[in-house]
Amino acid sequence: MSLHVLGVRHHGPGSARAVAGALARLDPQVVVIEGPPELDAVAPLAAAAGMRPPVAGLVYSTATPARAAFYPMALFSPEWVALRWALEHGREVRFADLPANVALTLEDEDDPAAGPPIDPIATLAGAAGYDDPERWWEDAVELRHHGLEVFGALLDAMRALREGHVPDLRTQRREAAMRRVLRATLRGGAGSVAVVCGAWHAPALVPSEFPSQAADARLLKGLRTTKVAATWVPWTSSRLALASGYGAGISSPGWYHHLFTTGRDEAVGRWLVRVAHLLRREQHDVSPAAVIEAVRLADALAALRERPHPGLPEVLEACRAVLCGGSDVPMRLVARTLLVGDILGRVPDETPMVPLAADLAATRKRLRLKQSAAEQQLDLDLRTPSHLERSKLLHRLLLLGVPWGEPVGTSRTKGTFRESWVLQWRPELEVALIEASGHGTTIASAATAVVAQRTAEAGIAELSTLVEQTLTADLPAALAGVLAALDERAARQHDITRLMAAVEPMARVRRYGNVRRADTELVQRVVSGVVTRIAVGLPAACAGLDEESGREVRQLVDGVQRGIGLLDQPELRDVWYGALRTVADRRGVPGPIAGRAVRLLLDAGLLDITDAGGRLSRQLSPAADATQAAGWLEGFLSGEAALLVHEPELLEIVDTWAAGVGDEVFDHLLPLLRRTFAGFSAAERREIGLRVRRLDRGAAASGVRAQDEALDHERAALVVPRILELLG
């Protein structure tokens, strides 16, 4: 019997090449790979025709799916190379590590006996005279084509580093679990065994250095367990990157993939050709001569730095200097597209899936929706049945907490037949699907169950939003329950502000429900009752509020106003505007609410400009409180600047008030005024400034009229018929 320990660095192309060569030379009967033993059951799937890395082994708790662990593998991962070699040569393959059913329940414990953490690569790099650990590792391993001897050298190096060092308790348990698998393998009569593991663990897995079996048993005794399941899931190249937060990540998965799949002497030239193709597609001029010059520069830099071959720093410097003209802008494109990439792996159809994931896969294929790690823009026309079905699926997934798609431009498209999404599949969505599977076996049934659960716990505002979400997801059974709960709770709700928050979402459902071919008559009955209750209670709800609360209620007033505007219900508008008039006339109402009520009544034609100007003048009189006046002005002017641009009388009132405020009060009011005018567009603010400049104190109206009289009315009249035609 013989056991060979092949210490590697996870996701290293040099390590992967060395593992492939070592296995071909050793021809072991059993290959043991660092990883949870639960992956043994799904290991054969790695040889299936539909499997394409990057992929990850996923082990999750069946009781609490959020407790899960991924074990990513790329084409250039030594573990993947070992797994595929074993399957292709008909050898037994096993995984060895702390079982996931233990690891997922294990809490990190303080171990006073453990030594300080060691970064083995940084330590070895420093011993070799390198100040950059990554550069040393590339020079020593990744850029070279090693034989079996490299594993002996790494074993000796790690043995020296571990001498006198006490690993933390979790590492001790992991290595004890690995040795337990190795002991069982050797007892099974395997003639030769190859172990592929992280180089740091290699000395602990040499049989001659094993501690006693009893010592390992004590480390593993009494640990809690949970029931788990294992499968394979697609992974992405971006999630292999260190920048993603992945602990074993690498800085440039795209470069490592290239190194592994390309011959050593061709790697730099082929990489720079790929860069040239990318830049040309983006309309950058790159000639063949420039590529040749970049290759020469990379070789020269490597020689100057005494490197065996050009590494990534030399290649990137050559790209920037020669192909990108010294600019970092195209280099960002190179980094995003080639250094990291957006490759999404694939798993075969026979991979174990929870029923919910299987239903999503079948629905996705039926609707021709492709999973991709790159962001994809999806524009839907809801009048098309297939597009409507896609929209329903994406909305249902949002309810399930599986945001494969994020809606964009919703504020612009609520009232149209069009909907836009940005799709991007991320590995963690696989876990989200497993978590959601507890609600049902299909997307529709699970989403319905989620809505029912949220309905039982939601307040008025949440229920109104849930009505809209349920409608867009086309869950009629769930919608009836949400509306019934909303109607019942609205009848018992005494907090008018909560009712106000419910109006706009329900109004959108009522107005645009026909886009999704849904019956929204029940929504109309509910929203009518809610608006009536708001109109009765609004005046009392606005009394006695402080400044901040007044602004919050003013925003709610705007929401109700938008909702009323969406509904073709004259009787509801009359009830609402009656409440606004009561608020506008009542004393003690916070300025932002009273000012907004006056503005809405003015816009609706229920107040004339003279009445509104009189109210504004009284609020901004010297006898009035300046802070209250500023709040009233904020509510009156919020939204657009048309009043100040086209009504010089109002502009003069505001200008006179602002000019007459005392210095000490003005400093306090300035933030309020800035907030009011910041809501206007730059063109509107510019126009207001010009009109203020032209104001003749005491005769502003005549000045503006004089300006208007200077217009060429005959020329202006020529375009009026066309404007009327455009306006319909």
Rosetta blueprint (number, residue, H / E / L):
1 M L
2 S E
3 L E
4 H E
5 V E
6 L E
7 G E
8 V E
9 R L
10 H L
11 H L
12 G L
13 P H
14 G H
15 S H
16 A H
17 R H
18 A H
19 V H
20 A H
21 G H
22 A H
23 L H
24 A H
25 R H
26 L H
27 D L
28 P L
29 Q L
30 V E
31 V E
32 V E
33 I E
34 E E
35 G L
36 P L
37 P H
38 E H
39 L H
40 D H
41 A H
42 V H
43 A H
44 P H
45 L H
46 A H
47 A H
48 A L
49 A L
50 G L
51 M L
52 R E
53 P L
54 P L
55 V E
56 A E
57 G E
58 L E
59 V E
60 Y E
61 S E
62 T L
63 A L
64 T L
65 P L
66 A L
67 R L
68 A E
69 A E
70 F E
71 Y E
72 P E
73 M E
74 A L
75 L L
76 F L
77 S L
78 P H
79 E H
80 W H
81 V H
82 A H
83 L H
84 R H
85 W H
86 A H
87 L H
88 E H
89 H L
90 G L
91 R L
92 E E
93 V E
94 R E
95 F E
96 A E
97 D L
98 L L
99 P L
100 A H
101 N H
102 V H
103 A H
104 L L
105 T L
106 L L
107 E L
108 D L
109 E L
110 D L
111 D L
112 P L
113 A L
114 A L
115 G L
116 P L
117 P L
118 I L
119 D L
120 P H
121 I H
122 A H
123 T H
124 L H
125 A H
126 G H
127 A H
128 A L
129 G L
130 Y L
131 D L
132 D L
133 P H
134 E H
135 R H
136 W H
137 W H
138 E H
139 D H
140 A H
141 V H
142 E H
143 L L
144 R L
145 H L
146 H L
147 G L
148 L L
149 E H
150 V H
151 F H
152 G H
153 A H
154 L H
155 L H
156 D H
157 A H
158 M H
159 R H
160 A H
161 L H
162 R H
163 E L
164 G L
165 H L
166 V L
167 P L
168 D L
169 L H
170 R H
171 T H
172 Q H
173 R H
174 R H
175 E H
176 A H
177 A H
178 M H
179 R H
180 R H
181 V H
182 L H
183 R H
184 A H
185 T H
186 L H
187 R H
188 G L
189 G L
190 A L
191 G L
192 S E
193 V E
194 A E
195 V E
196 V E
197 C E
198 G E
199 A H
200 W H
201 H H
202 A H
203 P H
204 A H
205 L H
206 V L
207 P H
208 S H
209 E H
210 F L
211 P L
212 S L
213 Q H
214 A H
215 A H
216 D H
217 A H
218 R H
219 L H
220 L H
221 K L
222 G L
223 L L
224 R L
225 T L
226 T L
227 K L
228 V E
229 A E
230 A E
231 T E
232 W E
233 V E
234 P E
235 W L
236 T E
237 S L
238 S H
239 R H
240 L H
241 A E
242 L H
243 A H
244 S H
245 G L
246 Y L
247 G L
248 A L
249 G L
250 I E
251 S L
252 S L
253 P H
254 G H
255 W H
256 Y H
257 H H
258 H H
259 L H
260 F H
261 T H
262 T L
263 G L
264 R H
265 D H
266 E H
267 A H
268 V H
269 G H
270 R H
271 W H
272 L H
273 V H
274 R H
275 V H
276 A H
277 H H
278 L H
279 L H
280 R H
281 R H
282 E L
283 Q L
284 H L
285 D L
286 V L
287 S L
288 P H
289 A H
290 A H
291 V H
292 I H
293 E H
294 A H
295 V H
296 R H
297 L H
298 A H
299 D H
300 A H
301 L H
302 A H
303 A H
304 L H
305 R L
306 E L
307 R L
308 P L
309 H L
310 P L
311 G L
312 L H
313 P H
314 E H
315 V H
316 L H
317 E H
318 A H
319 C H
320 R H
321 A H
322 V H
323 L H
324 C L
325 G L
326 G L
327 S L
328 D L
329 V H
330 P H
331 M H
332 R H
333 L H
334 V H
335 A H
336 R H
337 T H
338 L H
339 L H
340 V H
341 G L
342 D L
343 I L
344 L E
345 G L
346 R E
347 V L
348 P L
349 D L
350 E L
351 T L
352 P L
353 M L
354 V L
355 P H
356 L H
357 A H
358 A H
359 D H
360 L H
361 A H
362 A H
363 T H
364 R H
365 K H
366 R H
367 L L
368 R L
369 L L
370 K L
371 Q L
372 S L
373 A L
374 A L
375 E L
376 Q E
377 Q E
378 L E
379 D E
380 L E
381 D E
382 L L
383 R L
384 T L
385 P H
386 S H
387 H H
388 L H
389 E H
390 R H
391 S H
392 K H
393 L H
394 L H
395 H H
396 R H
397 L H
398 L H
399 L H
400 L L
401 G L
402 V L
403 P L
404 W L
405 G E
406 E E
407 P E
408 V E
409 G L
410 T H
411 S H
412 R H
413 T H
414 K L
415 G L
416 T L
417 F L
418 R E
419 E E
420 S E
421 W E
422 V E
423 L E
424 Q L
425 W L
426 R L
427 P L
428 E H
429 L H
430 E H
431 V H
432 A H
433 L H
434 I H
435 E H
436 A H
437 S H
438 G H
439 H H
440 G L
441 T L
442 T L
443 I H
444 A H
445 S H
446 A H
447 A H
448 T H
449 A H
450 V H
451 V H
452 A H
453 Q H
454 R H
455 T H
456 A H
457 E H
458 A L
459 G L
460 I H
461 A H
462 E H
463 L H
464 S H
465 T H
466 L H
467 V H
468 E H
469 Q H
470 T H
471 L H
472 T H
473 A L
474 D L
475 L L
476 P H
477 A H
478 A H
479 L H
480 A H
481 G H
482 V H
483 L H
484 A H
485 A H
486 L H
487 D H
488 E H
489 R H
490 A H
491 A H
492 R H
493 Q L
494 H L
495 D L
496 I H
497 T H
498 R H
499 L H
500 M H
501 A H
502 A H
503 V H
504 E H
505 P H
506 M H
507 A H
508 R H
509 V H
510 R H
511 R H
512 Y H
513 G H
514 N H
515 V H
516 R H
517 R L
518 A L
519 D L
520 T L
521 E H
522 L H
523 V H
524 Q H
525 R H
526 V H
527 V H
528 S H
529 G H
530 V H
531 V H
532 T H
533 R H
534 I H
535 A H
536 V H
537 G H
538 L H
539 P H
540 A H
541 A H
542 C L
543 A L
544 G L
545 L L
546 D L
547 E H
548 E H
549 S H
550 G H
551 R H
552 E H
553 V H
554 R H
555 Q H
556 L H
557 V H
558 D H
559 G H
560 V H
561 Q H
562 R H
563 G H
564 I H
565 G H
566 L H
567 L L
568 D L
569 Q L
570 P H
571 E H
572 L H
573 R H
574 D H
575 V H
576 W H
577 Y H
578 G H
579 A H
580 L H
581 R H
582 T H
583 V H
584 A H
585 D H
586 R L
587 R L
588 G L
589 V L
590 P L
591 G H
592 P H
593 I H
594 A H
595 G H
596 R H
597 A H
598 V H
599 R H
600 L H
601 L H
602 L H
603 D H
604 A L
605 G L
606 L L
607 L L
608 D L
609 I H
610 T H
611 D H
612 A H
613 G H
614 G H
615 R H
616 L H
617 S H
618 R H
619 Q H
620 L L
621 S L
622 P L
623 A L
624 A L
625 D L
626 A H
627 T H
628 Q H
629 A H
630 A H
631 G H
632 W H
633 L H
634 E H
635 G H
636 F H
637 L H
638 S L
639 G L
640 E L
641 A L
642 A H
643 L H
644 L H
645 V H
646 H H
647 E L
648 P H
649 E H
650 L H
651 L H
652 E H
653 I H
654 V H
655 D H
656 T H
657 W H
658 A H
659 A H
660 G H
661 V L
662 G L
663 D H
664 E H
665 V H
666 F H
667 D H
668 H H
669 L H
670 L H
671 P H
672 L H
673 L H
674 R H
675 R H
676 T H
677 F H
678 A H
679 G L
680 F L
681 S L
682 A H
683 A H
684 E H
685 R H
686 R H
687 E H
688 I H
689 G H
690 L H
691 R H
692 V H
693 R H
694 R H
695 L L
696 D L
697 R L
698 G L
699 A L
700 A H
701 A H
702 S H
703 G H
704 V H
705 R H
706 A H
707 Q H
708 D H
709 E H
710 A L
711 L L
712 D L
713 H H
714 E H
715 R H
716 A H
717 A H
718 L H
719 V H
720 V H
721 P H
722 R H
723 I H
724 L H
725 E H
726 L H
727 L H
728 G L
